[in-house]
Amino acid sequence: MQATTHPCAPCLIVNGPIAEELGINSRYGAFGPGTRANATIGRAVRLILLNVGGAAPGILDRSTQGQPAKYAFCVAENETESPWDALHVERGFDESQSTVTVTAADGTHNLNDHISHQAAGILSTLCNAMNDMGANNSYLYGQPTIAFGPEHAAILANENLTKHDVREHIFYNARLPREIWLQGGMADMFEDQFPDEEMVPIIKCPEDLLIIVVGGFGRHSCWLPTFGDSTRAVTRLIEY
């Protein structure tokens, strides 16, 4: 991650009691400015990458354009308003434990749907937005994240859709037609993982999609593409 021309940055997702204790924002504006804990933790990680890892722009950090998330990229999951198990519970930890999950992520890509009152509409918005030839996931796959706003999550859950159901739907429906996939992007640079498919998925398998709930009310969600399959999300217990 440190030396690539890609703009990815470490995204920290905090779960468990420590998020509230430290005041890490999980609701309105969670990915944005204005919260000391989010900014301080994110900035501390960046300073380590710079001063210990040597990732100075144009020297070791060769990111062509970079992105604002390289300043600070830290958020807590809105577990209180989530209808599903929290990320750390899905990844094998107890609800009462505190964890941090780190992914190599692009900045947030907004998913705006104020009209759909049913799951089918929300999922259609997601799948069409995630069909992105410019995202590494279209060729290098990896573990992108969908951060659902509480309202979108509630619409899905009200129709008894689980995170597993959402992952399955996106795997089979967030796909690029092969004829378009071959026209640009980076199709010729990497091995074709799905040579027999006319519609090429953006994840190798449903389990590769991370799902969290972040934000306040308002029918917005977002997805975070990743650097690709050479980086994997890691979750660690926070002991304090």
N, C-alpha and C positions, 0 to 999 in steps of 0.2 A: 504493500500500500504506500509506503513512504516514497518510492522512487518512480511510480507510474505516471504516465501522462494523463491518466484518468483523474477526474476531480473527486474521487471518493474520500471520505473522512470517517474516522471511527465514530459511530453513533452509539451512545450509552443509553440503555433502557433499564431503569431502576424499578425493582419490585419489592414489595413487602413493607414492614413497619418503618424502616429507615427513611423511606421516601417522605413520609409525613413528618418524622422527627427532624429531618434536615430542611423541610420546606421546599422540596423539589416539586416544581409545578407539573401537574398532570392534566390540568383543565384548560381554561381559556388561554390561548396564546402560548401553549406549552412549548412549542418548537421555536417560539419567537423570543424577543428581548423582554426585559423587565423583571425577571426573577433572579435574585442574587445567587441562590444555590445552583440553579441550572447553569448560569453563566460562569460561576466560579469553578465548578467541577469540570465543565467542558473546557474552559480556558486552561486549567491546570494540566489536563491531559495534553492539550496542544503544546504547552510549554515543555512538557517532557519529550514529546515527539521532536520538537525543535532543538532543545538543549542537550538531551541525552541521545536521541536518535539521529540528530544532525539534519533534520528535514527542513533546511532553509530553502525558500523558493529560488529556483534556478540553479541550485547547487546539487543537493540530493533530491529535494522535492522538485520533480520535473512536470508537475501538473500543468497542462497547457493553459488552462484558464482558472483553475481552482474553483472554489465556491464558498459562500458565506459560512457554511457549516464547518469549514476548516478553522474558524475562530472558536466556536463552541457548539457542541452537538450532544446535549444531555437532556433527558426527559424522563419523567416517571409515568408508568401506566396508570390510567384512571380505573383502578380496580373497583372502586365503590360503585361506579355507574356502568360497569361492564356486565353483560348478561352471561358471560362465559368464564371459565377458569382463566386465571391470570397466566401470563407467559411463563413465569418461573414454576408454577404448579404443573403446567404442561411439560416442562423440561425436567421434572423429577424432584422438585423441591417442595417442602411443606409451605402451606399458605402463610404460616407465622414466621417463616424465615425471610431474610432480606437478601436480595441478589442483584447483580448487575449483569446485563447481557450486552455484548459488544458486537456490532456488525460493521462491515465496510460498506457504507451507504452513500448514494447520491443525496442531494437535497430533496426536500419533500415535493412531490408532484400532486397538486390539488385534484381531488375528485369531487366535483360539485354536482349534486343532484337534489334540488329542492322540490321536485315535482313528484317523484316516485313515492307511492305509499305502500308498495308491495316489494317483496324481495326480488322478484324478477327484474324490476326496473333498476334497482340498486346494483345488482350483479351485472346487468347489461352495461351500465355506466362504467363499472370497474373494468370489465373485460376489454371494452373498446379503448379505454384510456391506457391500459397496460400493454396493448399491442403496439409497442414502440420499437421501431427498427434501430433507433439511435441508442437504446439502452443495452448495456453489455449482456443483460439477461437473455436477450434474443439470440445470442450466440454462445455465451459462456455460462449461461444458466446461473447457478448459485442460489442464494436464499434471500430474495427480496422480502420486504416487510409491508404489510398493509396496516395502517393505523386508522381504524374506524373511529369516526366521531360517535358519541353516545347515541344520537338519534338514528343514524344508519344501522348501528349494531342492534338497537332495539327493534327496528323494522325486521331485520333478519331473524332475530331470536323469537319474535312474536309469531313467526311462521315455523317455529321449531327447527330452524336451521342451526346446526352446530358449527364450530370452527372446521371440523372435518368436512362437513357438507360444503362450506365455502371453498375450502382448498380443492376439493374434487371438482367443483364447478369451474373454478378458475383454470385448473390444469387442462380441462377438456375444452374450454371455451375461449380463453385468452390466448389465441393463436394467430399467427400470420400466414396468409396463403403462401405456399412455397414459391410461386411465380414472382410474388412481390419480395419475399425474403431473399431471393437470389439476385435481385436487381441492384442492391446497394448494400450499405452497412458493411459487415465483415464476414459474410457467408463463406467467402473463398479462403479465409485465413485459418479456419478451424474445422475440425472433424465434424461431419454431419451426424448428430446424435440420433436423428429420427429420419433416416433415408427413405423409409417406406410411408411416411406421413405426408399428405398433401397440405395439411395445416400444421405448422410448426409451433410447438408450445414454448412458453417463456420460462418454464421451470421443468426440471427433469422428472419430478414426481410431486404429487400433492404435498407430501410432508416437508418439502423444501420451503414452503411459504410460511413466514412468520406472521401471526395476527395478534395485534394488540388493540386496546381501546385508549384513545388519547383525546383530550379536548373538552370543550364545553358544548352547549347546545347550539344548534345551527347545522344544517344538513350538508356538512363538509366532512370528507375523509381525505386521506392522502396515501400514496404509496411511495416507498423508498427503494428504487432499484439498487443493485449492488455491483461490486467490482467483478463478480463472477464466481465460478465454482472453485477457484483457487483459494478463496477465503471462505471460512465457515463461521457462523455465529457461535460465540462461546459464552456460557453462563457460569458465573462463579458466585459462591456464597460469600456474603459480607459478614465477617465476624468482628464484633465490637463489644 
